[in-house]
Amino acid sequence: MKLEKTVIDNIKRIRKEKGITQEQLAEACNTATSYIGLMETYKNIPKLSTIEKIAAALDVQPQILFQKIEPDSNREKTIETLKNKLMDSLEKELLRSLREIF
């Protein structure tokens, strides 16, 4: 069930990130909206052929759906840390440039 959960979690996450509704995904995969809803609540497990259709509809490679993604909280912390480092670096560079000009 671990791999099935990973696939379903990735489908749901990517669908939401791309702003695609369950209805739109179902239409793109030529399936019922209820199927997508049941899948996202782990009541339907998609076949490989369905996973391929879903990946195409989400515009991702199918193998992406099988990869374990770090939890959002860790991901957000990592993004925030990188953003802070980048801003610090840009600020230092800006100050150095201003000193050279003035």
C-alpha positions as CSV (number, residue, x, y, z in Angstrom):
1,M,0.0,0.0,0.0
2,K,3.0,2.4,0.5
3,L,3.7,2.7,-3.2
4,E,0.0,3.1,-4.0
5,K,-0.3,5.9,-1.4
6,T,2.8,7.6,-2.8
7,V,1.3,7.5,-6.3
8,I,-2.1,8.8,-5.2
9,D,-0.6,11.5,-3.0
10,N,1.6,12.7,-5.9
11,I,-1.4,12.8,-8.3
12,K,-3.4,14.8,-5.8
13,R,-0.5,17.2,-5.0
14,I,0.4,17.8,-8.6
15,R,-3.2,18.2,-9.6
16,K,-3.7,20.9,-6.9
17,E,-0.4,22.6,-7.7
18,K,-1.4,23.0,-11.3
19,G,-4.9,24.2,-10.4
20,I,-6.7,21.3,-12.0
21,T,-10.0,20.2,-10.6
22,Q,-11.0,16.6,-10.1
23,E,-13.5,17.1,-12.9
24,Q,-11.0,18.5,-15.3
25,L,-8.6,15.6,-14.6
26,A,-11.3,13.1,-15.0
27,E,-12.3,14.6,-18.3
28,A,-8.7,14.6,-19.6
29,C,-8.4,10.9,-18.6
30,N,-11.8,10.0,-20.0
31,T,-13.0,8.7,-16.7
32,A,-15.7,9.7,-14.1
33,T,-15.1,12.5,-11.6
34,S,-16.2,10.1,-8.9
35,Y,-13.4,7.8,-9.9
36,I,-10.8,10.5,-9.3
37,G,-12.5,11.4,-6.0
38,L,-12.5,7.8,-4.8
39,M,-8.9,7.4,-5.9
40,E,-7.8,10.5,-3.9
41,T,-9.4,9.0,-0.8
42,Y,-7.6,5.7,-1.4
43,K,-10.8,3.8,-2.3
44,N,-9.8,3.2,-5.9
45,I,-6.3,2.2,-6.8
46,P,-5.4,3.2,-10.4
47,K,-4.1,0.7,-12.9
48,L,-0.8,1.5,-14.7
49,S,-2.7,2.4,-17.8
50,T,-4.7,4.9,-15.8
51,I,-1.6,6.3,-14.2
52,E,-0.1,6.9,-17.7
53,K,-3.3,8.8,-18.7
54,I,-3.2,10.8,-15.5
55,A,0.5,11.6,-15.9
56,A,-0.2,12.8,-19.5
57,A,-3.1,15.0,-18.3
58,L,-0.9,16.5,-15.5
59,D,1.9,16.9,-18.1
60,V,4.5,15.0,-16.0
61,Q,6.5,11.8,-16.7
62,P,4.8,8.8,-15.1
63,Q,7.8,7.9,-13.0
64,I,7.4,11.2,-11.2
65,L,4.3,9.9,-9.6
66,F,6.2,7.0,-8.0
67,Q,8.8,9.2,-6.3
68,K,8.5,9.9,-2.6
69,I,8.4,13.6,-2.0
70,E,9.4,15.2,1.3
71,P,6.6,16.5,3.4
72,D,5.4,20.1,2.6
73,S,6.6,21.5,5.9
74,N,10.2,20.4,5.3
75,R,9.9,21.5,1.7
76,E,8.6,24.9,2.7
77,K,11.5,25.3,5.3
78,T,14.0,24.4,2.6
79,I,12.5,26.9,0.2
80,E,12.5,29.6,2.9
81,T,16.1,28.9,3.9
82,L,17.2,29.1,0.2
83,K,15.2,32.3,-0.3
84,N,16.8,33.9,2.7
85,K,20.3,32.9,1.6
86,L,19.7,34.3,-1.9
87,M,18.3,37.6,-0.5
88,D,21.3,38.0,1.8
89,S,23.7,37.3,-1.1
90,L,21.8,39.9,-3.3
91,E,21.8,42.5,-0.5
92,K,25.6,42.1,0.0
93,E,26.2,42.3,-3.8
94,L,24.0,45.4,-4.0
95,L,25.8,47.1,-1.1
96,R,29.2,46.3,-2.7
97,S,28.0,47.8,-6.0
98,L,26.7,50.9,-4.3
99,R,30.0,51.4,-2.5
100,E,31.9,51.2,-5.8
101,I,29.6,53.8,-7.4
102,F,29.6,56.3,-4.6
